[in-house]
Amino acid sequence: MREMILKAVANPPKILWGPFLPTMLNLGIQFPFMFMCLGVFQTNPLIFMITIVLGHAFVIYLGNKEPHISSMMQAFGQTRRISNNLYKEKGNKFAP
């Protein structure tokens, strides 16, 4: 059972050689923007394909630099919650 846990931690999920969450964010932002611009301004879709490829190349670079960037993004989203501090101090203290 330890092998599965170690494998999941050592090899985070990837899509097209990029980390999962940043790749999905890149595609999830750029594809709707592309279709909106195609419908409203009737622009050339080749311009958007170039920006999608460049954005994905940047995501791959970030994924090679920090393989666990998806986990870091998820953890950052969880720590941005406002908590009620028991003691009067600055910042979020996660003590019950």
C-alpha positions in Angstrom: 0.0 0.0 0.0 2.9 2.4 0.6 4.0 2.1 -3.0 0.8 3.6 -4.3 1.1 6.6 -1.9 4.7 7.2 -2.8 4.0 6.9 -6.5 1.2 9.4 -6.3 3.4 11.8 -4.3 6.5 11.3 -6.5 4.6 11.6 -9.8 1.9 14.2 -9.8 -0.7 14.0 -12.5 0.1 15.6 -15.9 -1.8 16.5 -19.0 0.3 16.9 -22.2 3.5 17.1 -20.2 2.2 19.9 -18.0 0.9 19.9 -14.4 -2.9 19.2 -14.2 -4.4 22.3 -12.6 -2.4 25.0 -14.5 -3.0 23.2 -17.8 -6.7 23.0 -17.2 -6.7 26.7 -16.1 -4.8 27.7 -19.3 -7.2 25.8 -21.5 -10.3 26.8 -19.5 -9.5 30.5 -19.9 -8.1 30.6 -23.4 -10.7 28.5 -25.2 -13.8 30.4 -24.1 -12.0 33.7 -24.9 -11.1 32.4 -28.3 -14.6 31.4 -29.1 -16.0 34.7 -27.9 -13.5 36.7 -30.0 -14.3 34.4 -33.0 -18.0 35.1 -32.6 -17.9 38.8 -31.9 -14.9 40.1 -33.8 -14.5 37.3 -36.4 -10.7 37.1 -35.8 -8.3 34.5 -37.1 -8.2 31.5 -34.9 -4.5 30.9 -35.7 -3.6 33.8 -33.4 -5.3 32.1 -30.5 -3.7 28.7 -31.3 -0.3 30.4 -31.0 -1.2 31.9 -27.6 -2.5 28.6 -26.4 0.7 26.8 -27.4 2.9 29.6 -25.8 0.8 29.5 -22.6 1.1 25.7 -22.5 4.9 25.9 -23.1 5.1 28.3 -20.1 3.0 25.9 -18.0 5.3 23.0 -18.9 8.3 25.2 -17.9 6.7 25.9 -14.5 5.9 22.2 -14.1 9.5 21.2 -14.8 10.7 23.8 -12.3 8.2 22.9 -9.6 6.5 19.5 -10.2 4.0 19.9 -7.4 2.6 23.3 -8.5 -1.0 21.9 -8.7 -0.8 20.8 -5.0 0.6 24.2 -4.1 -2.2 26.0 -5.9 -4.8 23.9 -4.1 -3.1 24.4 -0.7 -3.0 28.2 -1.3 -6.8 28.2 -2.0 -7.4 26.4 1.3 -5.2 28.8 3.3 -7.0 31.9 2.1 -9.9 31.2 4.3 -10.7 33.7 7.0 -10.4 32.2 10.5 -11.5 33.4 13.9 -8.3 33.8 16.0 -8.4 33.0 19.6 -5.6 35.3 20.3 -5.2 38.9 19.0 -2.4 38.5 16.5 -2.0 39.3 12.9 -2.6 36.7 10.2 -4.5 33.4 10.2 -3.8 31.1 13.1 -5.3 27.7 12.6 -5.5 26.8 16.2 -9.0 25.6 17.3 
